Amino acid sequence: MRTDPNIPDPDGFNEAWLCAHEGLADDASADLDTRLVLLLANQIGDQQVLLECIAEARASCSRVRQDAATGAAIVHAG
């Protein structure tokens, strides 16, 4: 699994991703993310890499949470 930056224009990608969500209801926005994940997973095509990515994403959820009041990321040890 690759964790080093590998997108030539990460800010542009993030902006396009956020723009794709504009005007969508929460359920449609969640559907968009699900469809995007499935399309990207199909592009990767390597089951082991995909399982490693799932595990890393899940682990990072317990290490970082967004402070609702300030929007700052809070990193938790562990």
PDB file of N, CA, C and O in Angstrom, chain B, residues numbered from 101:
ATOM      1  N   MET B 101       0.838  -1.171   0.000  1.00  0.00           N
ATOM      2  CA  MET B 101       0.000   0.000   0.000  1.00  0.00           C
ATOM      3  C   MET B 101       0.886   1.237   0.000  1.00  0.00           C
ATOM      4  O   MET B 101       1.846   1.342   0.763  1.00  0.00           O
ATOM      5  N   ARG B 102       0.545   2.140  -0.852  1.00  0.00           N
ATOM      6  CA  ARG B 102       1.308   3.386  -0.986  1.00  0.00           C
ATOM      7  C   ARG B 102       0.695   4.456  -0.082  1.00  0.00           C
ATOM      8  O   ARG B 102      -0.512   4.693  -0.137  1.00  0.00           O
ATOM      9  N   THR B 103       1.514   5.101   0.748  1.00  0.00           N
ATOM     10  CA  THR B 103       1.009   6.177   1.613  1.00  0.00           C
ATOM     11  C   THR B 103       1.692   7.511   1.342  1.00  0.00           C
ATOM     12  O   THR B 103       1.287   8.537   1.888  1.00  0.00           O
ATOM     13  N   ASP B 104       2.725   7.502   0.503  1.00  0.00           N
ATOM     14  CA  ASP B 104       3.375   8.763   0.150  1.00  0.00           C
ATOM     15  C   ASP B 104       2.501   9.489  -0.882  1.00  0.00           C
ATOM     16  O   ASP B 104       1.768   8.845  -1.634  1.00  0.00           O
ATOM     17  N   PRO B 105       2.575  10.821  -0.921  1.00  0.00           N
ATOM     18  CA  PRO B 105       1.753  11.579  -1.883  1.00  0.00           C
ATOM     19  C   PRO B 105       2.011  11.110  -3.315  1.00  0.00           C
ATOM     20  O   PRO B 105       3.161  10.980  -3.735  1.00  0.00           O
ATOM     21  N   ASN B 106       0.929  10.857  -4.061  1.00  0.00           N
ATOM     22  CA  ASN B 106       1.065  10.316  -5.409  1.00  0.00           C
ATOM     23  C   ASN B 106       0.109  10.984  -6.396  1.00  0.00           C
ATOM     24  O   ASN B 106      -0.051  10.504  -7.518  1.00  0.00           O
ATOM     25  N   ILE B 107      -0.519  12.070  -5.996  1.00  0.00           N
ATOM     26  CA  ILE B 107      -1.436  12.792  -6.878  1.00  0.00           C
ATOM     27  C   ILE B 107      -0.719  14.059  -7.322  1.00  0.00           C
ATOM     28  O   ILE B 107      -0.279  14.836  -6.476  1.00  0.00           O
ATOM     29  N   PRO B 108      -0.588  14.290  -8.633  1.00  0.00           N
ATOM     30  CA  PRO B 108       0.146  15.460  -9.113  1.00  0.00           C
ATOM     31  C   PRO B 108      -0.413  16.789  -8.607  1.00  0.00           C
ATOM     32  O   PRO B 108       0.347  17.721  -8.344  1.00  0.00           O
ATOM     33  N   ASP B 109      -1.736  16.879  -8.471  1.00  0.00           N
ATOM     34  CA  ASP B 109      -2.375  18.113  -8.017  1.00  0.00           C
ATOM     35  C   ASP B 109      -3.409  17.776  -6.941  1.00  0.00           C
ATOM     36  O   ASP B 109      -4.610  17.783  -7.211  1.00  0.00           O
ATOM     37  N   PRO B 110      -2.943  17.480  -5.715  1.00  0.00           N
ATOM     38  CA  PRO B 110      -3.887  17.072  -4.672  1.00  0.00           C
ATOM     39  C   PRO B 110      -4.927  18.145  -4.351  1.00  0.00           C
ATOM     40  O   PRO B 110      -6.076  17.815  -4.057  1.00  0.00           O
ATOM     41  N   ASP B 111      -4.549  19.410  -4.403  1.00  0.00           N
ATOM     42  CA  ASP B 111      -5.519  20.478  -4.133  1.00  0.00           C
ATOM     43  C   ASP B 111      -6.589  20.522  -5.216  1.00  0.00           C
ATOM     44  O   ASP B 111      -7.769  20.704  -4.916  1.00  0.00           O
ATOM     45  N   GLY B 112      -6.189  20.357  -6.462  1.00  0.00           N
ATOM     46  CA  GLY B 112      -7.141  20.330  -7.563  1.00  0.00           C
ATOM     47  C   GLY B 112      -8.085  19.141  -7.465  1.00  0.00           C
ATOM     48  O   GLY B 112      -9.281  19.262  -7.729  1.00  0.00           O
ATOM     49  N   PHE B 113      -7.536  17.988  -7.081  1.00  0.00           N
ATOM     50  CA  PHE B 113      -8.376  16.804  -6.891  1.00  0.00           C
ATOM     51  C   PHE B 113      -9.379  17.049  -5.775  1.00  0.00           C
ATOM     52  O   PHE B 113     -10.567  16.767  -5.929  1.00  0.00           O
ATOM     53  N   ASN B 114      -8.903  17.574  -4.653  1.00  0.00           N
ATOM     54  CA  ASN B 114      -9.788  17.836  -3.515  1.00  0.00           C
ATOM     55  C   ASN B 114     -10.889  18.824  -3.903  1.00  0.00           C
ATOM     56  O   ASN B 114     -12.048  18.640  -3.531  1.00  0.00           O
ATOM     57  N   GLU B 115     -10.532  19.862  -4.642  1.00  0.00           N
ATOM     58  CA  GLU B 115     -11.521  20.849  -5.076  1.00  0.00           C
ATOM     59  C   GLU B 115     -12.566  20.205  -5.985  1.00  0.00           C
ATOM     60  O   GLU B 115     -13.759  20.472  -5.838  1.00  0.00           O
ATOM     61  N   ALA B 116     -12.134  19.362  -6.919  1.00  0.00           N
ATOM     62  CA  ALA B 116     -13.070  18.685  -7.815  1.00  0.00           C
ATOM     63  C   ALA B 116     -13.997  17.758  -7.034  1.00  0.00           C
ATOM     64  O   ALA B 116     -15.188  17.661  -7.330  1.00  0.00           O
ATOM     65  N   TRP B 117     -13.438  17.081  -6.034  1.00  0.00           N
ATOM     66  CA  TRP B 117     -14.235  16.169  -5.200  1.00  0.00           C
ATOM     67  C   TRP B 117     -15.281  16.953  -4.414  1.00  0.00           C
ATOM     68  O   TRP B 117     -16.448  16.564  -4.360  1.00  0.00           O
ATOM     69  N   LEU B 118     -14.856  18.059  -3.805  1.00  0.00           N
ATOM     70  CA  LEU B 118     -15.797  18.895  -3.054  1.00  0.00           C
ATOM     71  C   LEU B 118     -16.862  19.491  -3.971  1.00  0.00           C
ATOM     72  O   LEU B 118     -18.036  19.541  -3.605  1.00  0.00           O
ATOM     73  N   CYS B 119     -16.464  19.940  -5.151  1.00  0.00           N
ATOM     74  CA  CYS B 119     -17.425  20.519  -6.102  1.00  0.00           C
ATOM     75  C   CYS B 119     -18.456  19.484  -6.543  1.00  0.00           C
ATOM     76  O   CYS B 119     -19.616  19.823  -6.778  1.00  0.00           O
ATOM     77  N   ALA B 120     -18.041  18.240  -6.656  1.00  0.00           N
ATOM     78  CA  ALA B 120     -18.968  17.180  -7.057  1.00  0.00           C
ATOM     79  C   ALA B 120     -20.090  17.003  -6.033  1.00  0.00           C
ATOM     80  O   ALA B 120     -21.167  16.508  -6.366  1.00  0.00           O
ATOM     81  N   HIS B 121     -19.836  17.407  -4.792  1.00  0.00           N
ATOM     82  CA  HIS B 121     -20.827  17.277  -3.715  1.00  0.00           C
ATOM     83  C   HIS B 121     -21.784  18.466  -3.629  1.00  0.00           C
ATOM     84  O   HIS B 121     -22.815  18.394  -2.959  1.00  0.00           O
ATOM     85  N   GLU B 122     -21.441  19.551  -4.304  1.00  0.00           N
ATOM     86  CA  GLU B 122     -22.264  20.760  -4.204  1.00  0.00           C
ATOM     87  C   GLU B 122     -23.687  20.494  -4.643  1.00  0.00           C
ATOM     88  O   GLU B 122     -23.932  19.906  -5.696  1.00  0.00           O
ATOM     89  N   GLY B 123     -24.632  20.940  -3.809  1.00  0.00           N
ATOM     90  CA  GLY B 123     -26.045  20.820  -4.123  1.00  0.00           C
ATOM     91  C   GLY B 123     -26.648  19.453  -3.859  1.00  0.00           C
ATOM     92  O   GLY B 123     -27.840  19.258  -4.092  1.00  0.00           O
ATOM     93  N   LEU B 124     -25.865  18.511  -3.384  1.00  0.00           N
ATOM     94  CA  LEU B 124     -26.383  17.175  -3.108  1.00  0.00           C
ATOM     95  C   LEU B 124     -26.883  17.080  -1.665  1.00  0.00           C
ATOM     96  O   LEU B 124     -26.280  17.640  -0.749  1.00  0.00           O
ATOM     97  N   ALA B 125     -27.969  16.381  -1.483  1.00  0.00           N
ATOM     98  CA  ALA B 125     -28.438  16.069  -0.134  1.00  0.00           C
ATOM     99  C   ALA B 125     -27.439  15.105   0.507  1.00  0.00           C
ATOM    100  O   ALA B 125     -26.634  14.489  -0.192  1.00  0.00           O
ATOM    101  N   ASP B 126     -27.490  14.976   1.816  1.00  0.00           N
ATOM    102  CA  ASP B 126     -26.539  14.120   2.530  1.00  0.00           C
ATOM    103  C   ASP B 126     -26.523  12.689   1.992  1.00  0.00           C
ATOM    104  O   ASP B 126     -25.453  12.103   1.831  1.00  0.00           O
ATOM    105  N   ASP B 127     -27.696  12.124   1.715  1.00  0.00           N
ATOM    106  CA  ASP B 127     -27.727  10.747   1.226  1.00  0.00           C
ATOM    107  C   ASP B 127     -27.131  10.638  -0.173  1.00  0.00           C
ATOM    108  O   ASP B 127     -26.449   9.658  -0.475  1.00  0.00           O
ATOM    109  N   ALA B 128     -27.372  11.617  -1.024  1.00  0.00           N
ATOM    110  CA  ALA B 128     -26.789  11.613  -2.366  1.00  0.00           C
ATOM    111  C   ALA B 128     -25.278  11.818  -2.298  1.00  0.00           C
ATOM    112  O   ALA B 128     -24.529  11.244  -3.089  1.00  0.00           O
ATOM    113  N   SER B 129     -24.840  12.637  -1.351  1.00  0.00           N
ATOM    114  CA  SER B 129     -23.409  12.866  -1.159  1.00  0.00           C
ATOM    115  C   SER B 129     -22.716  11.582  -0.705  1.00  0.00           C
ATOM    116  O   SER B 129     -21.626  11.258  -1.177  1.00  0.00           O
ATOM    117  N   ALA B 130     -23.348  10.860   0.206  1.00  0.00           N
ATOM    118  CA  ALA B 130     -22.796   9.578   0.659  1.00  0.00           C
ATOM    119  C   ALA B 130     -22.768   8.576  -0.497  1.00  0.00           C
ATOM    120  O   ALA B 130     -21.814   7.810  -0.631  1.00  0.00           O
ATOM    121  N   ASP B 131     -23.815   8.581  -1.333  1.00  0.00           N
ATOM    122  CA  ASP B 131     -23.843   7.700  -2.508  1.00  0.00           C
ATOM    123  C   ASP B 131     -22.704   8.035  -3.468  1.00  0.00           C
ATOM    124  O   ASP B 131     -22.065   7.134  -4.012  1.00  0.00           O
ATOM    125  N   LEU B 132     -22.450   9.320  -3.675  1.00  0.00           N
ATOM    126  CA  LEU B 132     -21.348   9.746  -4.540  1.00  0.00           C
ATOM    127  C   LEU B 132     -20.027   9.188  -4.022  1.00  0.00           C
ATOM    128  O   LEU B 132     -19.239   8.631  -4.787  1.00  0.00           O
ATOM    129  N   ASP B 133     -19.787   9.339  -2.719  1.00  0.00           N
ATOM    130  CA  ASP B 133     -18.540   8.827  -2.140  1.00  0.00           C
ATOM    131  C   ASP B 133     -18.427   7.314  -2.302  1.00  0.00           C
ATOM    132  O   ASP B 133     -17.356   6.797  -2.618  1.00  0.00           O
ATOM    133  N   THR B 134     -19.534   6.609  -2.084  1.00  0.00           N
ATOM    134  CA  THR B 134     -19.520   5.156  -2.237  1.00  0.00           C
ATOM    135  C   THR B 134     -19.201   4.762  -3.668  1.00  0.00           C
ATOM    136  O   THR B 134     -18.387   3.869  -3.905  1.00  0.00           O
ATOM    137  N   ARG B 135     -19.838   5.425  -4.618  1.00  0.00           N
ATOM    138  CA  ARG B 135     -19.581   5.113  -6.029  1.00  0.00           C
ATOM    139  C   ARG B 135     -18.146   5.435  -6.416  1.00  0.00           C
ATOM    140  O   ARG B 135     -17.520   4.694  -7.173  1.00  0.00           O
ATOM    141  N   LEU B 136     -17.625   6.547  -5.893  1.00  0.00           N
ATOM    142  CA  LEU B 136     -16.242   6.913  -6.185  1.00  0.00           C
ATOM    143  C   LEU B 136     -15.279   5.876  -5.618  1.00  0.00           C
ATOM    144  O   LEU B 136     -14.332   5.478  -6.296  1.00  0.00           O
ATOM    145  N   VAL B 137     -15.506   5.438  -4.391  1.00  0.00           N
ATOM    146  CA  VAL B 137     -14.647   4.420  -3.785  1.00  0.00           C
ATOM    147  C   VAL B 137     -14.665   3.141  -4.618  1.00  0.00           C
ATOM    148  O   VAL B 137     -13.620   2.538  -4.861  1.00  0.00           O
ATOM    149  N   LEU B 138     -15.850   2.731  -5.053  1.00  0.00           N
ATOM    150  CA  LEU B 138     -15.939   1.506  -5.855  1.00  0.00           C
ATOM    151  C   LEU B 138     -15.237   1.653  -7.198  1.00  0.00           C
ATOM    152  O   LEU B 138     -14.571   0.722  -7.651  1.00  0.00           O
ATOM    153  N   LEU B 139     -15.375   2.807  -7.840  1.00  0.00           N
ATOM    154  CA  LEU B 139     -14.676   3.042  -9.104  1.00  0.00           C
ATOM    155  C   LEU B 139     -13.162   3.032  -8.909  1.00  0.00           C
ATOM    156  O   LEU B 139     -12.435   2.432  -9.700  1.00  0.00           O
ATOM    157  N   LEU B 140     -12.692   3.693  -7.861  1.00  0.00           N
ATOM    158  CA  LEU B 140     -11.258   3.737  -7.592  1.00  0.00           C
ATOM    159  C   LEU B 140     -10.730   2.354  -7.209  1.00  0.00           C
ATOM    160  O   LEU B 140      -9.638   1.967  -7.624  1.00  0.00           O
ATOM    161  N   ALA B 141     -11.504   1.614  -6.421  1.00  0.00           N
ATOM    162  CA  ALA B 141     -11.096   0.256  -6.049  1.00  0.00           C
ATOM    163  C   ALA B 141     -10.973  -0.612  -7.290  1.00  0.00           C
ATOM    164  O   ALA B 141     -10.045  -1.413  -7.397  1.00  0.00           O
ATOM    165  N   ASN B 142     -11.889  -0.462  -8.218  1.00  0.00           N
ATOM    166  CA  ASN B 142     -11.820  -1.225  -9.462  1.00  0.00           C
ATOM    167  C   ASN B 142     -10.579  -0.845 -10.263  1.00  0.00           C
ATOM    168  O   ASN B 142      -9.966  -1.704 -10.897  1.00  0.00           O
ATOM    169  N   GLN B 143     -10.206   0.422 -10.240  1.00  0.00           N
ATOM    170  CA  GLN B 143      -8.994   0.863 -10.940  1.00  0.00           C
ATOM    171  C   GLN B 143      -7.740   0.254 -10.309  1.00  0.00           C
ATOM    172  O   GLN B 143      -6.804  -0.129 -11.011  1.00  0.00           O
ATOM    173  N   ILE B 144      -7.733   0.169  -8.977  1.00  0.00           N
ATOM    174  CA  ILE B 144      -6.581  -0.421  -8.278  1.00  0.00           C
ATOM    175  C   ILE B 144      -6.520  -1.913  -8.576  1.00  0.00           C
ATOM    176  O   ILE B 144      -5.485  -2.431  -8.994  1.00  0.00           O
ATOM    177  N   GLY B 145      -7.626  -2.589  -8.361  1.00  0.00           N
ATOM    178  CA  GLY B 145      -7.756  -3.983  -8.754  1.00  0.00           C
ATOM    179  C   GLY B 145      -6.991  -5.010  -7.934  1.00  0.00           C
ATOM    180  O   GLY B 145      -7.110  -6.206  -8.201  1.00  0.00           O
ATOM    181  N   ASP B 146      -6.224  -4.596  -6.965  1.00  0.00           N
ATOM    182  CA  ASP B 146      -5.424  -5.524  -6.160  1.00  0.00           C
ATOM    183  C   ASP B 146      -6.106  -5.696  -4.807  1.00  0.00           C
ATOM    184  O   ASP B 146      -6.091  -4.787  -3.978  1.00  0.00           O
ATOM    185  N   GLN B 147      -6.703  -6.867  -4.586  1.00  0.00           N
ATOM    186  CA  GLN B 147      -7.479  -7.124  -3.370  1.00  0.00           C
ATOM    187  C   GLN B 147      -6.667  -6.869  -2.103  1.00  0.00           C
ATOM    188  O   GLN B 147      -7.174  -6.263  -1.159  1.00  0.00           O
ATOM    189  N   GLN B 148      -5.414  -7.323  -2.070  1.00  0.00           N
ATOM    190  CA  GLN B 148      -4.595  -7.152  -0.867  1.00  0.00           C
ATOM    191  C   GLN B 148      -4.351  -5.675  -0.591  1.00  0.00           C
ATOM    192  O   GLN B 148      -4.446  -5.246   0.559  1.00  0.00           O
ATOM    193  N   VAL B 149      -4.042  -4.897  -1.607  1.00  0.00           N
ATOM    194  CA  VAL B 149      -3.845  -3.456  -1.436  1.00  0.00           C
ATOM    195  C   VAL B 149      -5.130  -2.811  -0.931  1.00  0.00           C
ATOM    196  O   VAL B 149      -5.091  -1.960  -0.041  1.00  0.00           O
ATOM    197  N   LEU B 150      -6.262  -3.208  -1.490  1.00  0.00           N
ATOM    198  CA  LEU B 150      -7.540  -2.639  -1.055  1.00  0.00           C
ATOM    199  C   LEU B 150      -7.820  -2.955   0.407  1.00  0.00           C
ATOM    200  O   LEU B 150      -8.285  -2.088   1.145  1.00  0.00           O
ATOM    201  N   LEU B 151      -7.542  -4.189   0.839  1.00  0.00           N
ATOM    202  CA  LEU B 151      -7.752  -4.557   2.241  1.00  0.00           C
ATOM    203  C   LEU B 151      -6.816  -3.776   3.160  1.00  0.00           C
ATOM    204  O   LEU B 151      -7.214  -3.374   4.253  1.00  0.00           O
ATOM    205  N   GLU B 152      -5.571  -3.560   2.723  1.00  0.00           N
ATOM    206  CA  GLU B 152      -4.639  -2.745   3.506  1.00  0.00           C
ATOM    207  C   GLU B 152      -5.135  -1.306   3.611  1.00  0.00           C
ATOM    208  O   GLU B 152      -5.013  -0.682   4.665  1.00  0.00           O
ATOM    209  N   CYS B 153      -5.685  -0.784   2.536  1.00  0.00           N
ATOM    210  CA  CYS B 153      -6.219   0.579   2.548  1.00  0.00           C
ATOM    211  C   CYS B 153      -7.405   0.697   3.495  1.00  0.00           C
ATOM    212  O   CYS B 153      -7.525   1.683   4.221  1.00  0.00           O
ATOM    213  N   ILE B 154      -8.282  -0.304   3.492  1.00  0.00           N
ATOM    214  CA  ILE B 154      -9.417  -0.300   4.422  1.00  0.00           C
ATOM    215  C   ILE B 154      -8.910  -0.280   5.857  1.00  0.00           C
ATOM    216  O   ILE B 154      -9.395   0.496   6.681  1.00  0.00           O
ATOM    217  N   ALA B 155      -7.946  -1.123   6.154  1.00  0.00           N
ATOM    218  CA  ALA B 155      -7.405  -1.200   7.519  1.00  0.00           C
ATOM    219  C   ALA B 155      -6.757   0.121   7.928  1.00  0.00           C
ATOM    220  O   ALA B 155      -6.947   0.584   9.052  1.00  0.00           O
ATOM    221  N   GLU B 156      -5.992   0.726   7.020  1.00  0.00           N
ATOM    222  CA  GLU B 156      -5.330   1.999   7.339  1.00  0.00           C
ATOM    223  C   GLU B 156      -6.352   3.115   7.526  1.00  0.00           C
ATOM    224  O   GLU B 156      -6.224   3.927   8.443  1.00  0.00           O
ATOM    225  N   ALA B 157      -7.352   3.158   6.673  1.00  0.00           N
ATOM    226  CA  ALA B 157      -8.384   4.192   6.802  1.00  0.00           C
ATOM    227  C   ALA B 157      -9.121   4.046   8.133  1.00  0.00           C
ATOM    228  O   ALA B 157      -9.394   5.037   8.811  1.00  0.00           O
ATOM    229  N   ARG B 158      -9.432   2.834   8.494  1.00  0.00           N
ATOM    230  CA  ARG B 158     -10.127   2.585   9.766  1.00  0.00           C
ATOM    231  C   ARG B 158      -9.246   2.976  10.942  1.00  0.00           C
ATOM    232  O   ARG B 158      -9.717   3.613  11.885  1.00  0.00           O
ATOM    233  N   ALA B 159      -7.983   2.605  10.898  1.00  0.00           N
ATOM    234  CA  ALA B 159      -7.063   2.940  11.988  1.00  0.00           C
ATOM    235  C   ALA B 159      -6.903   4.448  12.118  1.00  0.00           C
ATOM    236  O   ALA B 159      -6.826   4.972  13.229  1.00  0.00           O
ATOM    237  N   SER B 160      -6.852   5.149  10.987  1.00  0.00           N
ATOM    238  CA  SER B 160      -6.683   6.600  11.053  1.00  0.00           C
ATOM    239  C   SER B 160      -7.910   7.280  11.641  1.00  0.00           C
ATOM    240  O   SER B 160      -7.801   8.374  12.195  1.00  0.00           O
ATOM    241  N   CYS B 161      -9.075   6.651  11.529  1.00  0.00           N
ATOM    242  CA  CYS B 161     -10.287   7.218  12.142  1.00  0.00           C
ATOM    243  C   CYS B 161     -10.170   7.262  13.656  1.00  0.00           C
ATOM    244  O   CYS B 161     -10.730   8.154  14.293  1.00  0.00           O
ATOM    245  N   SER B 162      -9.461   6.324  14.234  1.00  0.00           N
ATOM    246  CA  SER B 162      -9.302   6.324  15.685  1.00  0.00           C
ATOM    247  C   SER B 162      -8.160   7.230  16.126  1.00  0.00           C
ATOM    248  O   SER B 162      -8.084   7.613  17.294  1.00  0.00           O
ATOM    249  N   ARG B 163      -7.263   7.577  15.189  1.00  0.00           N
ATOM    250  CA  ARG B 163      -6.141   8.456  15.527  1.00  0.00           C
ATOM    251  C   ARG B 163      -6.467   9.929  15.341  1.00  0.00           C
ATOM    252  O   ARG B 163      -5.908  10.778  16.034  1.00  0.00           O
ATOM    253  N   VAL B 164      -7.355  10.237  14.426  1.00  0.00           N
ATOM    254  CA  VAL B 164      -7.656  11.636  14.115  1.00  0.00           C
ATOM    255  C   VAL B 164      -9.160  11.832  14.142  1.00  0.00           C
ATOM    256  O   VAL B 164      -9.908  11.047  13.559  1.00  0.00           O
ATOM    257  N   ARG B 165      -9.596  12.870  14.812  1.00  0.00           N
ATOM    258  CA  ARG B 165     -11.003  13.243  14.741  1.00  0.00           C
ATOM    259  C   ARG B 165     -11.064  14.744  14.578  1.00  0.00           C
ATOM    260  O   ARG B 165     -10.139  15.463  14.958  1.00  0.00           O
ATOM    261  N   GLN B 166     -12.137  15.200  14.022  1.00  0.00           N
ATOM    262  CA  GLN B 166     -12.311  16.622  13.780  1.00  0.00           C
ATOM    263  C   GLN B 166     -13.002  17.243  14.983  1.00  0.00           C
ATOM    264  O   GLN B 166     -14.044  16.757  15.423  1.00  0.00           O
ATOM    265  N   ASP B 167     -12.429  18.312  15.514  1.00  0.00           N
ATOM    266  CA  ASP B 167     -13.058  19.039  16.600  1.00  0.00           C
ATOM    267  C   ASP B 167     -14.252  19.794  16.023  1.00  0.00           C
ATOM    268  O   ASP B 167     -14.082  20.645  15.150  1.00  0.00           O
ATOM    269  N   ALA B 168     -15.450  19.492  16.501  1.00  0.00           N
ATOM    270  CA  ALA B 168     -16.668  20.084  15.948  1.00  0.00           C
ATOM    271  C   ALA B 168     -16.718  21.588  16.131  1.00  0.00           C
ATOM    272  O   ALA B 168     -17.262  22.292  15.281  1.00  0.00           O
ATOM    273  N   ALA B 169     -16.168  22.090  17.210  1.00  0.00           N
ATOM    274  CA  ALA B 169     -16.241  23.513  17.479  1.00  0.00           C
ATOM    275  C   ALA B 169     -15.240  24.323  16.659  1.00  0.00           C
ATOM    276  O   ALA B 169     -15.575  25.389  16.142  1.00  0.00           O
ATOM    277  N   THR B 170     -14.018  23.820  16.540  1.00  0.00           N
ATOM    278  CA  THR B 170     -12.965  24.601  15.883  1.00  0.00           C
ATOM    279  C   THR B 170     -12.634  24.117  14.481  1.00  0.00           C
ATOM    280  O   THR B 170     -12.052  24.861  13.691  1.00  0.00           O
ATOM    281  N   GLY B 171     -12.996  22.892  14.163  1.00  0.00           N
ATOM    282  CA  GLY B 171     -12.644  22.333  12.875  1.00  0.00           C
ATOM    283  C   GLY B 171     -11.209  21.843  12.820  1.00  0.00           C
ATOM    284  O   GLY B 171     -10.761  21.358  11.781  1.00  0.00           O
ATOM    285  N   ALA B 172     -10.479  21.962  13.928  1.00  0.00           N
ATOM    286  CA  ALA B 172      -9.086  21.523  13.951  1.00  0.00           C
ATOM    287  C   ALA B 172      -9.005  20.024  14.091  1.00  0.00           C
ATOM    288  O   ALA B 172      -9.827  19.409  14.770  1.00  0.00           O
ATOM    289  N   ALA B 173      -8.019  19.439  13.451  1.00  0.00           N
ATOM    290  CA  ALA B 173      -7.802  18.007  13.584  1.00  0.00           C
ATOM    291  C   ALA B 173      -7.113  17.737  14.907  1.00  0.00           C
ATOM    292  O   ALA B 173      -6.153  18.419  15.266  1.00  0.00           O
ATOM    293  N   ILE B 174      -7.596  16.755  15.620  1.00  0.00           N
ATOM    294  CA  ILE B 174      -7.007  16.356  16.894  1.00  0.00           C
ATOM    295  C   ILE B 174      -6.447  14.969  16.693  1.00  0.00           C
ATOM    296  O   ILE B 174      -7.185  14.036  16.377  1.00  0.00           O
ATOM    297  N   VAL B 175      -5.142  14.825  16.872  1.00  0.00           N
ATOM    298  CA  VAL B 175      -4.484  13.540  16.672  1.00  0.00           C
ATOM    299  C   VAL B 175      -4.399  12.832  18.002  1.00  0.00           C
ATOM    300  O   VAL B 175      -3.950  13.400  18.997  1.00  0.00           O
ATOM    301  N   HIS B 176      -4.835  11.587  18.011  1.00  0.00           N
ATOM    302  CA  HIS B 176      -4.791  10.760  19.219  1.00  0.00           C
ATOM    303  C   HIS B 176      -3.671   9.758  19.082  1.00  0.00           C
ATOM    304  O   HIS B 176      -3.480   9.163  18.022  1.00  0.00           O
ATOM    305  N   ALA B 177      -2.938   9.576  20.150  1.00  0.00           N
ATOM    306  CA  ALA B 177      -1.875   8.571  20.152  1.00  0.00           C
ATOM    307  C   ALA B 177      -2.505   7.182  20.130  1.00  0.00           C
ATOM    308  O   ALA B 177      -3.604   6.969  20.642  1.00  0.00           O
ATOM    309  N   GLY B 178      -1.788   6.252  19.529  1.00  0.00           N
ATOM    310  CA  GLY B 178      -2.267   4.882  19.578  1.00  0.00           C
ATOM    311  C   GLY B 178      -2.526   4.273  18.303  1.00  0.00           C
ATOM    312  O   GLY B 178      -2.934   3.113  18.244  1.00  0.00           O
TER     313      GLY B 178
END
